[in-house]
Amino acid sequence: MKITEIVITPIAMKDPPLRNIQGVHQPYALRSILQVRTDDGLTGLGETYGDRAILTALRAVAPRLTGLDPFDLNGLERIIGHTLGSAAGLATHGLVGEASDEKTLATVLSAFEIACWDLQGRALKRPVVELLGGKVRDAVPYSGYLFFKPAAHTPSPPYETDRWGEAMDAEGIVAQARRMVDEYGFKSLKLKGGVLPALDEADVILALRDAFPDHPLRLDPNAGWTVATSIAVGHKLDGVLEYLEDPTAGISGMAAVAREVSMPLATNMCVTAFSHLPPAVRENAVQVVLSDHHFWGGLRRSRELAAICRTFGIGLSMHSNSHLGISLAAMTHLAGATPELTYDCDTHYPYLVEDVVQEGVLSFTDGAVRVPSTPGLGVDLDLDSLARLAEQYEKCGFDTRDDVTPMLAVDPAWDPVVPRW
């Protein structure tokens, strides 16, 4: 089996005005969809970020993969390394740590590697979870992801207002959480912070604790706080949080907070590459790593990360971004085969109103997604939807994620400087 053609399609999907430390989501989230075709008529699917820099790197690599055996993942890695060389870092935004060459290569590798895993499974007529060693769980638990948000984008995009409504205070977040739990059955809840003053966000967590006494709770301000503020919030929420995610910036800053608070600290910002692990372990800066196959380099490297976490007694979960069904399927197969997974995974999927995969495979029952059992990733493209979202990309008016500009439309004096509190 040899690769004969790769089609890369940038798409834009409708996205609610979700707030974070940098500002607010644009009305469309950008993704890249990969179709990797082989000489025996199979097509493997991949999905990654859709920003212009990522697209440029994907398009540089794609022609070099013609003739590659999809089972040759080491060869795939070599080709990508030779093609991109010392390309500048391509991190798409500031919520996944600093850009670096290491993450550039890992992000591009992951996109093609996922498609190769899909091809391997389709060729062998086995689901990817079996290629990863077999299921350790039949269904993967996810956490209800809560966001501060206005009722609508400013200015209003050419589509209907999202169904989630406004949530800019404790009452709104609790109502959002109630809907998440009632509709999807989530057993844990995570609040994206960095929007209100830190102690006010702690009060929102306390309101969630009152409303959902049995749900593990998490808070993630994306390094929006100083060390002192992080410690103050940690003390206020002592015994309340399952973990506190990236309260402050950097390994040293996280280590300083970890020495003073009782709950575990989690990260998807200061430990996002293998080179970050030695100093993080030495300083005991983080107790939970939120893996993400998109910027850790795919499924093989994510399994390596899991083994390192097991070795050093570090907890493991999964980070998410605004993603489609191909990524959710890949996450579910990986989590389904990873015994080290100790916390429910993150997902933005409940906010999705359009997808590129056919319906009927991915759904939430009691807060979990059943691991697909059909060959490969277990999902197939809806070509009409792909075409519509590709057209949407051409019309949306931007080609890079930018949370600051739409926030300036709401608040012309907005300053994205961090730490903010």
Residue pairs with C-beta under 8 A, 6 or more apart in sequence:
1 38
1 39
1 40
1 42
1 69
1 70
1 71
1 119
1 123
2 38
2 39
2 66
2 67
2 68
2 69
3 36
3 37
3 38
3 65
3 66
3 67
3 68
3 69
3 70
4 37
4 38
4 39
4 66
5 36
5 37
5 66
6 34
6 35
6 36
6 37
6 62
6 63
6 65
6 66
6 112
7 34
7 35
7 37
8 32
8 33
8 34
8 55
8 58
8 59
8 62
9 32
9 33
9 34
9 35
9 386
9 390
10 30
10 31
10 32
10 33
10 50
10 55
10 390
10 393
10 399
11 30
11 31
11 32
11 33
11 50
11 356
11 386
11 389
11 390
11 392
11 393
12 28
12 29
12 30
12 31
12 50
12 389
12 392
12 393
12 396
13 28
13 29
13 31
13 322
13 324
13 352
13 353
13 354
13 355
13 389
13 392
14 27
14 28
14 157
14 159
14 162
14 353
14 354
15 25
15 26
15 27
15 28
15 29
15 322
15 351
16 25
16 147
16 149
16 162
16 164
16 351
17 24
17 25
17 27
17 149
17 150
17 152
17 153
17 154
17 162
17 406
18 24
18 25
18 147
18 148
18 149
18 192
18 351
19 25
19 147
19 148
19 149
19 150
19 192
19 195
20 95
20 147
20 192
20 194
20 195
20 222
20 403
21 95
21 193
21 194
21 195
21 221
21 222
21 223
21 224
21 416
21 418
21 420
22 93
22 94
22 95
22 222
22 403
22 404
22 407
22 416
23 403
23 404
23 405
23 406
23 407
23 408
23 414
23 416
24 149
24 150
24 153
24 403
24 406
24 407
24 410
25 322
25 403
25 406
26 398
26 401
26 402
26 403
26 405
26 406
27 153
27 157
27 159
27 396
27 406
28 157
28 392
28 393
28 396
28 398
29 50
29 322
29 401
30 49
30 50
30 51
30 393
30 396
30 398
30 399
30 400
30 401
31 47
31 48
31 49
31 50
31 322
31 323
31 324
32 47
32 48
32 49
32 50
32 54
32 55
32 58
32 111
33 45
33 46
33 47
33 324
33 326
33 356
33 381
33 386
34 44
34 45
34 46
34 47
34 48
34 58
34 111
34 112
34 114
34 115
35 43
35 44
35 45
35 115
35 381
36 43
36 44
36 45
36 46
36 65
36 70
36 112
36 115
36 116
36 118
36 119
37 43
38 44
38 70
38 119
40 123
42 119
42 122
42 123
43 119
44 70
44 114
44 115
44 116
44 117
44 118
44 119
44 120
44 122
44 376
45 114
45 115
45 118
45 326
45 376
45 377
45 379
45 380
45 381
46 111
46 112
46 113
46 114
46 115
46 118
46 326
47 111
47 114
47 323
47 324
47 326
47 327
47 330
47 356
48 54
48 58
48 107
48 108
48 110
48 111
48 294
48 327
49 92
49 107
49 294
49 321
49 401
50 393
50 399
51 90
51 92
51 399
51 400
51 401
52 399
52 400
53 90
53 92
53 400
54 90
54 92
54 107
54 108
55 399
57 84
57 87
57 90
57 104
57 107
57 108
58 108
58 111
58 112
60 83
60 84
61 79
61 80
61 83
61 84
61 108
61 112
64 79
64 82
64 83
65 76
65 79
65 112
68 75
68 76
68 79
69 75
70 115
70 116
70 119
70 120
70 123
71 116
71 120
73 113
73 116
73 298
73 300
76 109
76 112
76 113
76 116
77 109
80 105
80 108
80 109
80 112
81 105
84 104
84 105
84 108
86 101
87 101
87 104
87 105
88 99
88 101
88 104
89 98
89 99
89 100
89 101
89 103
89 104
90 99
90 103
90 104
90 107
90 108
91 97
91 98
91 99
91 100
91 103
91 295
92 400
92 401
93 401
93 402
93 403
94 222
95 222
95 268
95 269
96 103
96 268
96 269
96 272
96 292
96 295
96 319
96 321
97 103
97 268
97 269
97 270
97 271
97 272
100 273
102 273
102 274
102 275
103 272
103 273
103 295
105 297
106 273
106 295
106 296
106 297
106 298
106 301
107 294
107 295
107 297
109 297
109 298
109 301
110 293
110 294
110 295
110 296
110 297
110 298
110 301
111 294
113 297
113 298
113 299
113 300
114 293
114 298
114 299
114 326
114 330
114 377
117 128
117 131
117 298
117 299
117 330
117 333
117 376
117 377
118 128
118 376
118 377
119 376
120 128
120 131
120 376
121 127
121 128
121 130
121 131
121 375
121 376
121 377
122 375
122 376
124 131
124 375
125 375
126 375
127 333
127 371
127 372
127 373
127 374
127 375
127 376
127 377
127 378
128 299
128 330
128 333
128 376
128 377
128 378
129 135
129 333
129 336
129 337
129 371
129 372
132 299
132 303
132 333
132 334
132 336
132 337
132 338
133 337
134 337
135 336
135 337
135 371
136 336
136 337
136 338
136 339
137 335
137 336
137 371
138 336
138 370
138 371
139 336
139 365
139 366
139 368
139 369
139 370
139 371
140 331
140 332
140 335
140 336
140 341
140 345
140 368
140 369
140 371
141 187
141 188
141 344
141 345
141 367
141 368
142 186
142 344
142 345
142 346
142 347
142 349
142 364
142 367
142 368
142 369
143 186
143 187
143 188
143 189
143 190
143 218
143 343
143 344
143 345
143 346
143 347
143 367
144 177
144 180
144 181
144 184
144 186
144 188
144 189
144 190
144 350
144 367
145 180
145 190
145 192
145 320
145 346
145 347
145 348
145 350
146 167
146 173
146 176
146 177
146 180
146 189
146 190
146 191
146 192
146 208
147 167
147 176
147 191
147 192
148 167
148 168
148 172
148 173
148 192
148 195
148 196
149 164
149 166
149 167
149 168
150 166
150 168
150 410
151 161
151 165
151 166
152 161
152 162
153 406
154 406
154 409
154 410
155 409
162 351
162 353
163 353
164 176
164 179
164 351
165 172
165 175
165 176
166 172
167 173
167 175
167 176
168 195
169 204
170 203
170 204
170 207
170 208
171 207
173 191
173 204
173 207
173 208
174 207
174 208
174 211
177 189
177 208
177 211
177 212
178 211
180 186
180 189
180 350
181 189
181 212
181 215
183 350
184 350
184 364
184 367
185 364
185 365
185 366
185 367
185 368
186 215
186 344
186 364
186 367
187 215
187 216
187 344
187 366
187 367
188 215
188 216
188 217
188 218
188 242
188 343
188 344
188 367
189 208
189 212
189 215
189 216
189 217
189 218
190 217
190 218
190 219
190 220
190 245
190 346
191 201
191 204
191 205
191 208
191 217
191 218
191 219
191 220
192 220
192 222
193 201
193 219
193 220
193 221
193 222
193 224
194 220
194 221
194 222
194 223
194 224
194 418
194 420
195 201
196 204
197 421
198 221
198 224
198 225
198 229
198 230
198 232
198 233
198 421
199 232
199 233
199 236
201 219
201 221
201 233
202 219
202 233
202 236
202 237
205 217
205 219
205 237
205 240
205 241
206 237
206 240
208 215
208 217
209 217
209 240
216 242
216 343
216 344
217 240
217 241
217 242
218 241
218 242
218 243
218 244
218 245
218 266
219 233
219 237
219 241
219 244
219 245
219 247
220 245
220 246
220 266
221 245
221 246
221 247
222 246
222 269
222 418
223 246
223 247
223 248
223 249
223 250
223 253
223 269
223 270
223 418
223 419
224 247
224 418
224 419
224 420
224 421
225 233
225 247
225 248
225 419
225 420
225 421
226 248
226 419
226 421
227 248
227 253
227 256
227 257
229 247
229 248
229 419
229 421
230 244
230 247
230 248
230 253
230 257
230 261
231 257
231 260
231 261
233 244
233 247
234 244
234 247
234 257
234 260
234 261
234 262
234 263
235 260
235 261
237 244
237 263
238 261
238 262
238 263
239 262
241 263
242 263
242 264
242 343
243 263
243 264
243 265
243 266
243 287
243 288
243 315
243 343
244 257
244 261
244 263
244 264
244 265
244 266
245 265
245 266
245 267
245 268
245 288
245 290
246 254
246 265
246 266
246 267
246 268
246 269
246 270
247 254
247 257
247 265
248 254
248 256
248 257
248 419
249 269
249 270
249 418
249 419
250 270
251 270
251 271
251 276
251 279
251 280
251 283
251 285
251 286
252 283
252 285
253 270
254 265
254 267
254 270
254 280
254 283
254 285
254 286
255 283
255 284
255 285
257 265
258 265
258 284
258 285
258 286
258 287
259 284
264 286
264 287
264 288
264 315
265 285
265 286
265 287
265 288
266 286
266 287
266 288
266 289
266 290
266 315
266 317
266 343
267 280
267 285
267 286
267 288
267 289
267 290
268 289
268 290
268 292
268 319
270 276
270 280
270 285
270 286
271 277
271 280
271 285
271 286
271 289
272 292
272 295
272 296
273 295
273 296
274 301
274 304
274 305
274 308
277 308
279 285
280 286
281 312
281 314
286 314
287 314
287 315
288 314
288 315
288 316
288 317
288 342
288 343
289 305
289 309
289 314
289 315
289 316
289 317
290 317
290 318
290 319
290 346
291 302
291 305
291 306
291 316
291 317
291 318
291 319
292 318
292 319
292 320
292 321
293 299
293 301
293 302
293 330
293 331
293 334
294 321
294 327
296 302
296 305
299 330
299 333
299 334
302 334
302 338
303 334
303 337
303 338
305 316
306 316
306 338
306 340
306 341
307 340
308 314
309 315
309 316
309 340
310 340
315 342
315 343
316 338
316 340
316 341
316 342
316 343
317 341
317 342
317 343
317 344
317 345
317 346
318 331
318 334
318 335
318 341
318 345
318 346
319 346
320 327
320 331
320 345
320 346
320 347
320 348
320 349
321 348
322 348
322 351
322 352
323 347
323 348
323 349
324 352
324 355
324 356
324 357
325 349
325 355
325 356
325 357
325 361
325 362
325 379
326 356
326 357
326 377
326 379
328 347
328 349
328 362
328 369
329 357
329 361
329 362
329 372
329 377
329 378
329 379
330 377
331 345
331 347
332 362
332 369
332 370
332 371
332 372
333 371
333 372
333 377
333 378
335 341
335 345
336 371
344 367
349 362
349 364
350 364
354 385
354 388
354 389
355 382
355 385
356 381
356 382
356 385
356 386
356 389
357 379
357 380
357 381
357 382
358 379
358 380
358 381
358 382
359 382
361 372
361 374
361 378
361 379
362 369
362 372
362 379
363 369
363 370
372 378
372 379
403 416
404 414
404 416
407 414
407 416
408 414
